Amino acid sequence: MANIKSAKKRILVTQTRTARNKAIKSEVKTMVKKVYAAIESKDQGAAKAALKDAISTMDKATSKGVYHKNTTSRKISRLQKAVNAMA
């Protein structure tokens, strides 16, 4: 266990950031699952709506520093490709 005041603060800050990042990543995963569920059910309208929400959520996660911009771009590209393949 840390004895120095600054080390104790770093532990608390790290726990706070970890919890925040975990919540954001969980929400992104949920949105991605919704897109794939809509694709599985062959509902193109729902898939496009879910895709829009997923892209928005991913962009927010990227702006907060949870994901790297290239990671987000890759994930969005794959989702769009899957939705466009339905047509």
Secondary structure, 3 states (H helix, E strand, C coil): CCCCHHHHHHHHHHHHHHHHHHHHHHHHHHHHHHHHHHHHCCCHHHHHHHHHHHHHHHHHHHHCCCCCHHHHHHHHHHHHHHHHCCC
